């Protein structure tokens, strides 16, 4: 990766930590796939936009209904646990 890309990723990670009040290092727990049968959804204030069959990095299991995830564009947000499938 170039220095510019590295700095951009660091900036996005800092913004995520500030927005979600996330403390500590960002560790990927596992990867999960969005159910291909689900409808695609736009993201909201803190929700991640969903695309069918997309592979997401799981950052934190927040509660029984939502998971904090990161997509391939390094965007962070909550995803309903009901639409996620284990890999």
Order of alpha helices (4+ residues) and beta strands (2+ residues): alpha-beta-beta-beta-beta-beta
